[in-house]
Amino acid sequence: MGGERETTVPAKSRSRPGSQTIGKVRIHESAGEVHFHDDSRKLKVAIPVAEWHDLLSKALHSGETSFTFIDHDHETLLAVEVTVGRKNDVDVELTIEPASVGDDLARLLKFTYGG
């Protein structure tokens, strides 16, 4: 735990000091990344701040209201869905799931990023 620009808001699940929880996902910024945690399942997704900003902005303003970010380092994925209710209330649903990297994706990642 740690980072910058952290806040605490009321949530259904217990939030750690210095972070914001949306539903069951705790969020904070650290070392140039936005970290998403599902503490009950011990899952984490880390997204570079600029990339998170671009993804969310696109979901809010382009009509493409959902996206999935795969964090191959933590073998997790973050699914984001922007919803519009009956009274035009806009909200978001965040889900973190485990993700295994298949052989073909592993080769593509090695080609792309080295290692």
Helices and strands as residue ranges (DSSP letters): E 20-22, E 25-30, E 33-38, E 43-48, H 49-61, E 66-71, E 76-84, E 90-98, H 103-113
